[in-house]
Amino acid sequence: MKLYFSRNPNPRLAVAAARFLKAKVEFEFAAPQAASERARYEALNPNLLLPILEFGSRSLWECDAIACFLSRASCSTFWRTDDDEPDMIRWISWGKENFVRACDMVHWERGTKLRYGIGPCDEEMAEEGLRAFHKAAAILERELANRPWLVGDRVSFADFRMGTFLPYNDAARLPIGDYPALSRWNAQLEEIAAWRDPFRGLVAPELPPLPG
């Protein structure tokens, strides 16, 4: 199996999941939207986005699906398959529409646009994202005050998915510190080597630096 990735948030998430699971995959840095690469990768993912998992004559795209596949292949409970599975899926779904989306909005304005010269930060959009962040963070704060992880007492993919953009907080500058339980949970994630440094030992060019 081969996992095509970059250092951007969703591919990073897939690499972190694969390394946490000690999945038997080969990692390859990719740029599917480069003009010379489009034909090759369009056959693997018509969206020309990463991550992509290639195995045999098949390919699988979308990070959540890849994490599910690798967890099943590894016989791991990282992707829950017992009575906790609906709860895990609830947090994945809610996170992507709320907390993760809010983090993405702010990171897009303060990080991605500036890194890639897409345009200046739109402060109004950043503020809208921050309002959504505070609303979602308050809900997570209440939930995480009573348990170590989102699902039971062990880390699951729901935790990885919820934290998708937090490793990029040097750019987004989200006020995680305003929420003690959320901060504790984020620190726990950082204690996991596969999460803290998923690209260790891989050929993975750094993201473009932020200007200034």
PyMOL commands that place a pseudoatom at each C-alpha (Angstrom):
pseudoatom trace, name=CA, resn=MET, resi=1, chain=A, elem=C, hetatm=0, pos=[0.000, 0.000, 0.000]
pseudoatom trace, name=CA, resn=LYS, resi=2, chain=A, elem=C, hetatm=0, pos=[1.128, 3.536, -0.710]
pseudoatom trace, name=CA, resn=LEU, resi=3, chain=A, elem=C, hetatm=0, pos=[-0.099, 6.707, 0.984]
pseudoatom trace, name=CA, resn=TYR, resi=4, chain=A, elem=C, hetatm=0, pos=[0.325, 9.883, -1.036]
pseudoatom trace, name=CA, resn=PHE, resi=5, chain=A, elem=C, hetatm=0, pos=[0.546, 12.941, 1.188]
pseudoatom trace, name=CA, resn=SER, resi=6, chain=A, elem=C, hetatm=0, pos=[1.679, 16.520, 1.681]
pseudoatom trace, name=CA, resn=ARG, resi=7, chain=A, elem=C, hetatm=0, pos=[2.226, 18.645, 4.792]
pseudoatom trace, name=CA, resn=ASN, resi=8, chain=A, elem=C, hetatm=0, pos=[-1.223, 20.234, 4.583]
pseudoatom trace, name=CA, resn=PRO, resi=9, chain=A, elem=C, hetatm=0, pos=[-3.809, 19.513, 7.322]
pseudoatom trace, name=CA, resn=ASN, resi=10, chain=A, elem=C, hetatm=0, pos=[-5.829, 16.589, 5.951]
pseudoatom trace, name=CA, resn=PRO, resi=11, chain=A, elem=C, hetatm=0, pos=[-2.852, 14.722, 4.476]
pseudoatom trace, name=CA, resn=ARG, resi=12, chain=A, elem=C, hetatm=0, pos=[-1.013, 15.301, 7.761]
pseudoatom trace, name=CA, resn=LEU, resi=13, chain=A, elem=C, hetatm=0, pos=[-3.951, 13.752, 9.578]
pseudoatom trace, name=CA, resn=ALA, resi=14, chain=A, elem=C, hetatm=0, pos=[-3.805, 10.656, 7.363]
pseudoatom trace, name=CA, resn=VAL, resi=15, chain=A, elem=C, hetatm=0, pos=[-0.058, 10.255, 7.898]
pseudoatom trace, name=CA, resn=ALA, resi=16, chain=A, elem=C, hetatm=0, pos=[-0.464, 10.680, 11.664]
pseudoatom trace, name=CA, resn=ALA, resi=17, chain=A, elem=C, hetatm=0, pos=[-3.193, 8.020, 11.722]
pseudoatom trace, name=CA, resn=ALA, resi=18, chain=A, elem=C, hetatm=0, pos=[-1.125, 5.609, 9.620]
pseudoatom trace, name=CA, resn=ARG, resi=19, chain=A, elem=C, hetatm=0, pos=[1.928, 6.034, 11.807]
pseudoatom trace, name=CA, resn=PHE, resi=20, chain=A, elem=C, hetatm=0, pos=[-0.085, 5.743, 15.016]
pseudoatom trace, name=CA, resn=LEU, resi=21, chain=A, elem=C, hetatm=0, pos=[-1.481, 2.454, 13.690]
pseudoatom trace, name=CA, resn=LYS, resi=22, chain=A, elem=C, hetatm=0, pos=[1.974, 1.335, 12.506]
pseudoatom trace, name=CA, resn=ALA, resi=23, chain=A, elem=C, hetatm=0, pos=[0.245, 0.554, 9.226]
pseudoatom trace, name=CA, resn=LYS, resi=24, chain=A, elem=C, hetatm=0, pos=[2.257, -1.260, 6.600]
pseudoatom trace, name=CA, resn=VAL, resi=25, chain=A, elem=C, hetatm=0, pos=[2.227, 1.522, 4.047]
pseudoatom trace, name=CA, resn=GLU, resi=26, chain=A, elem=C, hetatm=0, pos=[4.811, 3.281, 1.926]
pseudoatom trace, name=CA, resn=PHE, resi=27, chain=A, elem=C, hetatm=0, pos=[4.668, 7.069, 2.163]
pseudoatom trace, name=CA, resn=GLU, resi=28, chain=A, elem=C, hetatm=0, pos=[5.168, 9.246, -0.909]
pseudoatom trace, name=CA, resn=PHE, resi=29, chain=A, elem=C, hetatm=0, pos=[5.083, 13.025, -0.982]
pseudoatom trace, name=CA, resn=ALA, resi=30, chain=A, elem=C, hetatm=0, pos=[2.896, 14.169, -3.872]
pseudoatom trace, name=CA, resn=ALA, resi=31, chain=A, elem=C, hetatm=0, pos=[1.699, 17.287, -5.682]
pseudoatom trace, name=CA, resn=PRO, resi=32, chain=A, elem=C, hetatm=0, pos=[-1.284, 16.089, -7.734]
pseudoatom trace, name=CA, resn=GLN, resi=33, chain=A, elem=C, hetatm=0, pos=[-2.264, 19.544, -8.962]
pseudoatom trace, name=CA, resn=ALA, resi=34, chain=A, elem=C, hetatm=0, pos=[1.095, 20.186, -10.597]
pseudoatom trace, name=CA, resn=ALA, resi=35, chain=A, elem=C, hetatm=0, pos=[0.554, 20.343, -14.361]
pseudoatom trace, name=CA, resn=SER, resi=36, chain=A, elem=C, hetatm=0, pos=[2.953, 17.478, -15.017]
pseudoatom trace, name=CA, resn=GLU, resi=37, chain=A, elem=C, hetatm=0, pos=[1.275, 15.239, -12.418]
pseudoatom trace, name=CA, resn=ARG, resi=38, chain=A, elem=C, hetatm=0, pos=[-2.442, 15.779, -13.038]
pseudoatom trace, name=CA, resn=ALA, resi=39, chain=A, elem=C, hetatm=0, pos=[-2.975, 12.862, -15.409]
pseudoatom trace, name=CA, resn=ARG, resi=40, chain=A, elem=C, hetatm=0, pos=[-1.312, 10.411, -13.029]
pseudoatom trace, name=CA, resn=TYR, resi=41, chain=A, elem=C, hetatm=0, pos=[-3.262, 11.445, -9.947]
pseudoatom trace, name=CA, resn=GLU, resi=42, chain=A, elem=C, hetatm=0, pos=[-6.609, 12.122, -11.594]
pseudoatom trace, name=CA, resn=ALA, resi=43, chain=A, elem=C, hetatm=0, pos=[-6.914, 8.385, -12.083]
pseudoatom trace, name=CA, resn=LEU, resi=44, chain=A, elem=C, hetatm=0, pos=[-6.426, 7.918, -8.330]
pseudoatom trace, name=CA, resn=ASN, resi=45, chain=A, elem=C, hetatm=0, pos=[-8.596, 10.813, -7.139]
pseudoatom trace, name=CA, resn=PRO, resi=46, chain=A, elem=C, hetatm=0, pos=[-10.650, 12.870, -9.602]
pseudoatom trace, name=CA, resn=ASN, resi=47, chain=A, elem=C, hetatm=0, pos=[-10.601, 15.747, -7.093]
pseudoatom trace, name=CA, resn=LEU, resi=48, chain=A, elem=C, hetatm=0, pos=[-6.792, 15.942, -7.370]
pseudoatom trace, name=CA, resn=LEU, resi=49, chain=A, elem=C, hetatm=0, pos=[-6.568, 16.265, -3.607]
pseudoatom trace, name=CA, resn=LEU, resi=50, chain=A, elem=C, hetatm=0, pos=[-4.568, 14.460, -0.947]
pseudoatom trace, name=CA, resn=PRO, resi=51, chain=A, elem=C, hetatm=0, pos=[-4.410, 12.123, 0.887]
pseudoatom trace, name=CA, resn=ILE, resi=52, chain=A, elem=C, hetatm=0, pos=[-4.764, 9.131, -1.418]
pseudoatom trace, name=CA, resn=LEU, resi=53, chain=A, elem=C, hetatm=0, pos=[-4.236, 5.512, -0.428]
pseudoatom trace, name=CA, resn=GLU, resi=54, chain=A, elem=C, hetatm=0, pos=[-3.304, 3.211, -3.316]
pseudoatom trace, name=CA, resn=PHE, resi=55, chain=A, elem=C, hetatm=0, pos=[-3.473, -0.542, -2.878]
pseudoatom trace, name=CA, resn=GLY, resi=56, chain=A, elem=C, hetatm=0, pos=[-3.420, -3.103, -5.638]
pseudoatom trace, name=CA, resn=SER, resi=57, chain=A, elem=C, hetatm=0, pos=[-5.494, -1.768, -8.512]
pseudoatom trace, name=CA, resn=ARG, resi=58, chain=A, elem=C, hetatm=0, pos=[-7.646, 0.361, -6.200]
pseudoatom trace, name=CA, resn=SER, resi=59, chain=A, elem=C, hetatm=0, pos=[-7.385, 3.764, -4.578]
pseudoatom trace, name=CA, resn=LEU, resi=60, chain=A, elem=C, hetatm=0, pos=[-9.150, 5.313, -1.620]
pseudoatom trace, name=CA, resn=TRP, resi=61, chain=A, elem=C, hetatm=0, pos=[-9.431, 9.028, -0.991]
pseudoatom trace, name=CA, resn=GLU, resi=62, chain=A, elem=C, hetatm=0, pos=[-10.777, 11.143, 1.873]
pseudoatom trace, name=CA, resn=CYS, resi=63, chain=A, elem=C, hetatm=0, pos=[-8.882, 11.017, 5.139]
pseudoatom trace, name=CA, resn=ASP, resi=64, chain=A, elem=C, hetatm=0, pos=[-11.675, 9.562, 7.277]
pseudoatom trace, name=CA, resn=ALA, resi=65, chain=A, elem=C, hetatm=0, pos=[-12.156, 6.644, 4.893]
pseudoatom trace, name=CA, resn=ILE, resi=66, chain=A, elem=C, hetatm=0, pos=[-8.417, 6.000, 4.801]
pseudoatom trace, name=CA, resn=ALA, resi=67, chain=A, elem=C, hetatm=0, pos=[-8.183, 6.015, 8.601]
pseudoatom trace, name=CA, resn=CYS, resi=68, chain=A, elem=C, hetatm=0, pos=[-11.107, 3.588, 8.807]
pseudoatom trace, name=CA, resn=PHE, resi=69, chain=A, elem=C, hetatm=0, pos=[-9.504, 1.262, 6.250]
pseudoatom trace, name=CA, resn=LEU, resi=70, chain=A, elem=C, hetatm=0, pos=[-6.072, 1.301, 7.923]
pseudoatom trace, name=CA, resn=SER, resi=71, chain=A, elem=C, hetatm=0, pos=[-7.534, 0.789, 11.391]
pseudoatom trace, name=CA, resn=ARG, resi=72, chain=A, elem=C, hetatm=0, pos=[-9.507, -2.235, 10.195]
pseudoatom trace, name=CA, resn=ALA, resi=73, chain=A, elem=C, hetatm=0, pos=[-6.440, -3.602, 8.390]
pseudoatom trace, name=CA, resn=SER, resi=74, chain=A, elem=C, hetatm=0, pos=[-4.444, -3.183, 11.617]
pseudoatom trace, name=CA, resn=CYS, resi=75, chain=A, elem=C, hetatm=0, pos=[-7.156, -4.816, 13.762]
pseudoatom trace, name=CA, resn=SER, resi=76, chain=A, elem=C, hetatm=0, pos=[-7.117, -1.698, 15.912]
pseudoatom trace, name=CA, resn=THR, resi=77, chain=A, elem=C, hetatm=0, pos=[-9.822, -0.022, 17.979]
pseudoatom trace, name=CA, resn=PHE, resi=78, chain=A, elem=C, hetatm=0, pos=[-8.523, 3.393, 16.917]
pseudoatom trace, name=CA, resn=TRP, resi=79, chain=A, elem=C, hetatm=0, pos=[-11.548, 3.454, 14.613]
pseudoatom trace, name=CA, resn=ARG, resi=80, chain=A, elem=C, hetatm=0, pos=[-14.161, 2.086, 16.970]
pseudoatom trace, name=CA, resn=THR, resi=81, chain=A, elem=C, hetatm=0, pos=[-16.219, -0.867, 15.737]
pseudoatom trace, name=CA, resn=ASP, resi=82, chain=A, elem=C, hetatm=0, pos=[-18.036, -1.667, 18.989]
pseudoatom trace, name=CA, resn=ASP, resi=83, chain=A, elem=C, hetatm=0, pos=[-20.878, 0.136, 20.756]
pseudoatom trace, name=CA, resn=ASP, resi=84, chain=A, elem=C, hetatm=0, pos=[-18.722, 3.308, 20.819]
pseudoatom trace, name=CA, resn=GLU, resi=85, chain=A, elem=C, hetatm=0, pos=[-18.711, 3.619, 17.019]
pseudoatom trace, name=CA, resn=PRO, resi=86, chain=A, elem=C, hetatm=0, pos=[-21.847, 5.813, 16.788]
pseudoatom trace, name=CA, resn=ASP, resi=87, chain=A, elem=C, hetatm=0, pos=[-20.393, 8.165, 19.421]
pseudoatom trace, name=CA, resn=MET, resi=88, chain=A, elem=C, hetatm=0, pos=[-17.109, 8.375, 17.509]
pseudoatom trace, name=CA, resn=ILE, resi=89, chain=A, elem=C, hetatm=0, pos=[-18.909, 9.108, 14.245]
pseudoatom trace, name=CA, resn=ARG, resi=90, chain=A, elem=C, hetatm=0, pos=[-20.998, 11.738, 16.032]
pseudoatom trace, name=CA, resn=TRP, resi=91, chain=A, elem=C, hetatm=0, pos=[-17.845, 13.616, 17.032]
pseudoatom trace, name=CA, resn=ILE, resi=92, chain=A, elem=C, hetatm=0, pos=[-16.251, 13.247, 13.594]
pseudoatom trace, name=CA, resn=SER, resi=93, chain=A, elem=C, hetatm=0, pos=[-19.397, 14.612, 11.946]
pseudoatom trace, name=CA, resn=TRP, resi=94, chain=A, elem=C, hetatm=0, pos=[-19.961, 17.400, 14.465]
pseudoatom trace, name=CA, resn=GLY, resi=95, chain=A, elem=C, hetatm=0, pos=[-16.316, 18.376, 14.463]
pseudoatom trace, name=CA, resn=LYS, resi=96, chain=A, elem=C, hetatm=0, pos=[-16.065, 18.741, 10.700]
pseudoatom trace, name=CA, resn=GLU, resi=97, chain=A, elem=C, hetatm=0, pos=[-19.154, 20.979, 10.625]
pseudoatom trace, name=CA, resn=ASN, resi=98, chain=A, elem=C, hetatm=0, pos=[-18.281, 23.000, 13.717]
pseudoatom trace, name=CA, resn=PHE, resi=99, chain=A, elem=C, hetatm=0, pos=[-14.922, 22.986, 15.535]
pseudoatom trace, name=CA, resn=VAL, resi=100, chain=A, elem=C, hetatm=0, pos=[-12.756, 21.789, 12.645]
pseudoatom trace, name=CA, resn=ARG, resi=101, chain=A, elem=C, hetatm=0, pos=[-14.576, 24.060, 10.217]
pseudoatom trace, name=CA, resn=ALA, resi=102, chain=A, elem=C, hetatm=0, pos=[-14.047, 27.070, 12.489]
pseudoatom trace, name=CA, resn=CYS, resi=103, chain=A, elem=C, hetatm=0, pos=[-10.344, 26.285, 12.842]
pseudoatom trace, name=CA, resn=ASP, resi=104, chain=A, elem=C, hetatm=0, pos=[-10.113, 25.912, 9.068]
pseudoatom trace, name=CA, resn=MET, resi=105, chain=A, elem=C, hetatm=0, pos=[-11.741, 29.306, 8.484]
pseudoatom trace, name=CA, resn=VAL, resi=106, chain=A, elem=C, hetatm=0, pos=[-9.201, 31.083, 10.659]
pseudoatom trace, name=CA, resn=HIS, resi=107, chain=A, elem=C, hetatm=0, pos=[-6.240, 29.069, 9.386]
pseudoatom trace, name=CA, resn=TRP, resi=108, chain=A, elem=C, hetatm=0, pos=[-7.237, 29.760, 5.777]
pseudoatom trace, name=CA, resn=GLU, resi=109, chain=A, elem=C, hetatm=0, pos=[-7.115, 33.510, 6.365]
pseudoatom trace, name=CA, resn=ARG, resi=110, chain=A, elem=C, hetatm=0, pos=[-4.091, 33.708, 8.644]
pseudoatom trace, name=CA, resn=GLY, resi=111, chain=A, elem=C, hetatm=0, pos=[-2.083, 30.810, 7.266]
pseudoatom trace, name=CA, resn=THR, resi=112, chain=A, elem=C, hetatm=0, pos=[-2.909, 29.258, 3.889]
pseudoatom trace, name=CA, resn=LYS, resi=113, chain=A, elem=C, hetatm=0, pos=[-3.646, 32.454, 1.963]
pseudoatom trace, name=CA, resn=LEU, resi=114, chain=A, elem=C, hetatm=0, pos=[-0.421, 34.073, 3.137]
pseudoatom trace, name=CA, resn=ARG, resi=115, chain=A, elem=C, hetatm=0, pos=[1.756, 30.980, 2.655]
pseudoatom trace, name=CA, resn=TYR, resi=116, chain=A, elem=C, hetatm=0, pos=[0.677, 30.539, -0.954]
pseudoatom trace, name=CA, resn=GLY, resi=117, chain=A, elem=C, hetatm=0, pos=[0.208, 34.178, -1.963]
pseudoatom trace, name=CA, resn=ILE, resi=118, chain=A, elem=C, hetatm=0, pos=[-3.536, 33.742, -2.504]
pseudoatom trace, name=CA, resn=GLY, resi=119, chain=A, elem=C, hetatm=0, pos=[-4.316, 37.148, -1.055]
pseudoatom trace, name=CA, resn=PRO, resi=120, chain=A, elem=C, hetatm=0, pos=[-4.306, 39.149, 2.170]
pseudoatom trace, name=CA, resn=CYS, resi=121, chain=A, elem=C, hetatm=0, pos=[-5.988, 37.985, 5.341]
pseudoatom trace, name=CA, resn=ASP, resi=122, chain=A, elem=C, hetatm=0, pos=[-9.653, 38.967, 5.372]
pseudoatom trace, name=CA, resn=GLU, resi=123, chain=A, elem=C, hetatm=0, pos=[-10.025, 40.057, 8.983]
pseudoatom trace, name=CA, resn=GLU, resi=124, chain=A, elem=C, hetatm=0, pos=[-13.818, 39.917, 8.876]
pseudoatom trace, name=CA, resn=MET, resi=125, chain=A, elem=C, hetatm=0, pos=[-13.713, 36.271, 7.790]
pseudoatom trace, name=CA, resn=ALA, resi=126, chain=A, elem=C, hetatm=0, pos=[-11.088, 35.509, 10.432]
pseudoatom trace, name=CA, resn=GLU, resi=127, chain=A, elem=C, hetatm=0, pos=[-13.320, 37.067, 13.077]
pseudoatom trace, name=CA, resn=GLU, resi=128, chain=A, elem=C, hetatm=0, pos=[-16.281, 35.037, 11.841]
pseudoatom trace, name=CA, resn=GLY, resi=129, chain=A, elem=C, hetatm=0, pos=[-14.175, 31.917, 12.185]
pseudoatom trace, name=CA, resn=LEU, resi=130, chain=A, elem=C, hetatm=0, pos=[-13.117, 32.942, 15.699]
pseudoatom trace, name=CA, resn=ARG, resi=131, chain=A, elem=C, hetatm=0, pos=[-16.733, 33.387, 16.751]
pseudoatom trace, name=CA, resn=ALA, resi=132, chain=A, elem=C, hetatm=0, pos=[-17.509, 29.903, 15.459]
pseudoatom trace, name=CA, resn=PHE, resi=133, chain=A, elem=C, hetatm=0, pos=[-14.400, 28.609, 17.219]
pseudoatom trace, name=CA, resn=HIS, resi=134, chain=A, elem=C, hetatm=0, pos=[-15.481, 29.995, 20.600]
pseudoatom trace, name=CA, resn=LYS, resi=135, chain=A, elem=C, hetatm=0, pos=[-18.976, 28.554, 20.210]
pseudoatom trace, name=CA, resn=ALA, resi=136, chain=A, elem=C, hetatm=0, pos=[-17.649, 25.076, 19.394]
pseudoatom trace, name=CA, resn=ALA, resi=137, chain=A, elem=C, hetatm=0, pos=[-14.777, 25.234, 21.887]
pseudoatom trace, name=CA, resn=ALA, resi=138, chain=A, elem=C, hetatm=0, pos=[-17.220, 25.963, 24.722]
pseudoatom trace, name=CA, resn=ILE, resi=139, chain=A, elem=C, hetatm=0, pos=[-19.091, 22.750, 23.894]
pseudoatom trace, name=CA, resn=LEU, resi=140, chain=A, elem=C, hetatm=0, pos=[-15.875, 20.730, 23.771]
pseudoatom trace, name=CA, resn=GLU, resi=141, chain=A, elem=C, hetatm=0, pos=[-14.728, 22.294, 27.037]
pseudoatom trace, name=CA, resn=ARG, resi=142, chain=A, elem=C, hetatm=0, pos=[-17.810, 21.021, 28.844]
pseudoatom trace, name=CA, resn=GLU, resi=143, chain=A, elem=C, hetatm=0, pos=[-17.476, 17.555, 27.312]
pseudoatom trace, name=CA, resn=LEU, resi=144, chain=A, elem=C, hetatm=0, pos=[-13.734, 17.165, 27.912]
pseudoatom trace, name=CA, resn=ALA, resi=145, chain=A, elem=C, hetatm=0, pos=[-13.959, 18.403, 31.498]
pseudoatom trace, name=CA, resn=ASN, resi=146, chain=A, elem=C, hetatm=0, pos=[-15.418, 15.011, 32.418]
pseudoatom trace, name=CA, resn=ARG, resi=147, chain=A, elem=C, hetatm=0, pos=[-13.279, 12.572, 30.440]
pseudoatom trace, name=CA, resn=PRO, resi=148, chain=A, elem=C, hetatm=0, pos=[-9.764, 12.320, 28.966]
pseudoatom trace, name=CA, resn=TRP, resi=149, chain=A, elem=C, hetatm=0, pos=[-10.745, 11.701, 25.338]
pseudoatom trace, name=CA, resn=LEU, resi=150, chain=A, elem=C, hetatm=0, pos=[-13.811, 12.273, 23.188]
pseudoatom trace, name=CA, resn=VAL, resi=151, chain=A, elem=C, hetatm=0, pos=[-14.801, 8.593, 23.180]
pseudoatom trace, name=CA, resn=GLY, resi=152, chain=A, elem=C, hetatm=0, pos=[-14.187, 6.659, 26.373]
pseudoatom trace, name=CA, resn=ASP, resi=153, chain=A, elem=C, hetatm=0, pos=[-10.793, 6.535, 28.056]
pseudoatom trace, name=CA, resn=ARG, resi=154, chain=A, elem=C, hetatm=0, pos=[-8.640, 5.872, 24.976]
pseudoatom trace, name=CA, resn=VAL, resi=155, chain=A, elem=C, hetatm=0, pos=[-7.691, 7.995, 22.005]
pseudoatom trace, name=CA, resn=SER, resi=156, chain=A, elem=C, hetatm=0, pos=[-9.723, 7.391, 18.851]
pseudoatom trace, name=CA, resn=PHE, resi=157, chain=A, elem=C, hetatm=0, pos=[-9.774, 8.793, 15.358]
pseudoatom trace, name=CA, resn=ALA, resi=158, chain=A, elem=C, hetatm=0, pos=[-12.384, 11.279, 16.586]
pseudoatom trace, name=CA, resn=ASP, resi=159, chain=A, elem=C, hetatm=0, pos=[-9.647, 12.972, 18.634]
pseudoatom trace, name=CA, resn=PHE, resi=160, chain=A, elem=C, hetatm=0, pos=[-7.282, 13.077, 15.662]
pseudoatom trace, name=CA, resn=ARG, resi=161, chain=A, elem=C, hetatm=0, pos=[-10.022, 14.459, 13.395]
pseudoatom trace, name=CA, resn=MET, resi=162, chain=A, elem=C, hetatm=0, pos=[-11.085, 17.101, 15.915]
pseudoatom trace, name=CA, resn=GLY, resi=163, chain=A, elem=C, hetatm=0, pos=[-7.487, 18.267, 16.228]
pseudoatom trace, name=CA, resn=THR, resi=164, chain=A, elem=C, hetatm=0, pos=[-6.820, 18.498, 12.483]
pseudoatom trace, name=CA, resn=PHE, resi=165, chain=A, elem=C, hetatm=0, pos=[-5.788, 22.164, 12.450]
pseudoatom trace, name=CA, resn=LEU, resi=166, chain=A, elem=C, hetatm=0, pos=[-4.299, 22.535, 15.925]
pseudoatom trace, name=CA, resn=PRO, resi=167, chain=A, elem=C, hetatm=0, pos=[-0.724, 21.626, 14.839]
pseudoatom trace, name=CA, resn=TYR, resi=168, chain=A, elem=C, hetatm=0, pos=[-0.911, 24.761, 12.633]
pseudoatom trace, name=CA, resn=ASN, resi=169, chain=A, elem=C, hetatm=0, pos=[-1.861, 27.102, 15.432]
pseudoatom trace, name=CA, resn=ASP, resi=170, chain=A, elem=C, hetatm=0, pos=[1.363, 29.056, 15.047]
pseudoatom trace, name=CA, resn=ALA, resi=171, chain=A, elem=C, hetatm=0, pos=[-0.362, 30.542, 11.996]
pseudoatom trace, name=CA, resn=ALA, resi=172, chain=A, elem=C, hetatm=0, pos=[-4.014, 30.530, 13.096]
pseudoatom trace, name=CA, resn=ARG, resi=173, chain=A, elem=C, hetatm=0, pos=[-3.351, 31.797, 16.656]
pseudoatom trace, name=CA, resn=LEU, resi=174, chain=A, elem=C, hetatm=0, pos=[-6.558, 30.288, 18.005]
pseudoatom trace, name=CA, resn=PRO, resi=175, chain=A, elem=C, hetatm=0, pos=[-7.024, 31.018, 21.737]
pseudoatom trace, name=CA, resn=ILE, resi=176, chain=A, elem=C, hetatm=0, pos=[-6.833, 27.404, 22.892]
pseudoatom trace, name=CA, resn=GLY, resi=177, chain=A, elem=C, hetatm=0, pos=[-5.472, 28.595, 26.218]
pseudoatom trace, name=CA, resn=ASP, resi=178, chain=A, elem=C, hetatm=0, pos=[-8.838, 30.116, 27.100]
pseudoatom trace, name=CA, resn=TYR, resi=179, chain=A, elem=C, hetatm=0, pos=[-10.180, 26.571, 27.554]
pseudoatom trace, name=CA, resn=PRO, resi=180, chain=A, elem=C, hetatm=0, pos=[-8.367, 24.481, 30.203]
pseudoatom trace, name=CA, resn=ALA, resi=181, chain=A, elem=C, hetatm=0, pos=[-9.914, 21.097, 29.391]
pseudoatom trace, name=CA, resn=LEU, resi=182, chain=A, elem=C, hetatm=0, pos=[-9.427, 21.639, 25.667]
pseudoatom trace, name=CA, resn=SER, resi=183, chain=A, elem=C, hetatm=0, pos=[-5.814, 22.653, 26.321]
pseudoatom trace, name=CA, resn=ARG, resi=184, chain=A, elem=C, hetatm=0, pos=[-5.229, 19.527, 28.408]
pseudoatom trace, name=CA, resn=TRP, resi=185, chain=A, elem=C, hetatm=0, pos=[-6.719, 17.352, 25.657]
pseudoatom trace, name=CA, resn=ASN, resi=186, chain=A, elem=C, hetatm=0, pos=[-4.565, 19.052, 23.014]
pseudoatom trace, name=CA, resn=ALA, resi=187, chain=A, elem=C, hetatm=0, pos=[-1.470, 18.515, 25.180]
pseudoatom trace, name=CA, resn=GLN, resi=188, chain=A, elem=C, hetatm=0, pos=[-2.357, 14.807, 25.419]
pseudoatom trace, name=CA, resn=LEU, resi=189, chain=A, elem=C, hetatm=0, pos=[-2.460, 14.612, 21.645]
pseudoatom trace, name=CA, resn=GLU, resi=190, chain=A, elem=C, hetatm=0, pos=[0.965, 16.261, 21.494]
pseudoatom trace, name=CA, resn=GLU, resi=191, chain=A, elem=C, hetatm=0, pos=[2.338, 13.510, 23.736]
pseudoatom trace, name=CA, resn=ILE, resi=192, chain=A, elem=C, hetatm=0, pos=[1.607, 10.974, 20.967]
pseudoatom trace, name=CA, resn=ALA, resi=193, chain=A, elem=C, hetatm=0, pos=[4.720, 10.788, 18.783]
pseudoatom trace, name=CA, resn=ALA, resi=194, chain=A, elem=C, hetatm=0, pos=[2.786, 9.934, 15.610]
pseudoatom trace, name=CA, resn=TRP, resi=195, chain=A, elem=C, hetatm=0, pos=[0.656, 13.030, 16.110]
pseudoatom trace, name=CA, resn=ARG, resi=196, chain=A, elem=C, hetatm=0, pos=[3.424, 15.349, 17.261]
pseudoatom trace, name=CA, resn=ASP, resi=197, chain=A, elem=C, hetatm=0, pos=[5.783, 14.613, 14.360]
pseudoatom trace, name=CA, resn=PRO, resi=198, chain=A, elem=C, hetatm=0, pos=[4.109, 12.421, 11.716]
pseudoatom trace, name=CA, resn=PHE, resi=199, chain=A, elem=C, hetatm=0, pos=[6.662, 13.351, 9.042]
pseudoatom trace, name=CA, resn=ARG, resi=200, chain=A, elem=C, hetatm=0, pos=[9.697, 12.197, 11.024]
pseudoatom trace, name=CA, resn=GLY, resi=201, chain=A, elem=C, hetatm=0, pos=[12.065, 10.374, 8.684]
pseudoatom trace, name=CA, resn=LEU, resi=202, chain=A, elem=C, hetatm=0, pos=[9.928, 11.021, 5.579]
pseudoatom trace, name=CA, resn=VAL, resi=203, chain=A, elem=C, hetatm=0, pos=[10.833, 12.999, 2.479]
pseudoatom trace, name=CA, resn=ALA, resi=204, chain=A, elem=C, hetatm=0, pos=[8.437, 15.888, 2.993]
pseudoatom trace, name=CA, resn=PRO, resi=205, chain=A, elem=C, hetatm=0, pos=[9.376, 19.424, 1.929]
pseudoatom trace, name=CA, resn=GLU, resi=206, chain=A, elem=C, hetatm=0, pos=[8.365, 22.075, 4.447]
pseudoatom trace, name=CA, resn=LEU, resi=207, chain=A, elem=C, hetatm=0, pos=[5.375, 24.306, 3.856]
pseudoatom trace, name=CA, resn=PRO, resi=208, chain=A, elem=C, hetatm=0, pos=[6.145, 27.738, 2.441]
pseudoatom trace, name=CA, resn=PRO, resi=209, chain=A, elem=C, hetatm=0, pos=[7.008, 30.086, 5.327]
pseudoatom trace, name=CA, resn=LEU, resi=210, chain=A, elem=C, hetatm=0, pos=[4.592, 32.742, 6.476]
pseudoatom trace, name=CA, resn=PRO, resi=211, chain=A, elem=C, hetatm=0, pos=[5.646, 36.197, 5.254]
pseudoatom trace, name=CA, resn=GLY, resi=212, chain=A, elem=C, hetatm=0, pos=[7.133, 38.541, 7.803]
for i in range(1, 212): cmd.bond("trace and resi %d" % i, "trace and resi %d" % (i + 1))
show_as sticks, trace
zoom trace
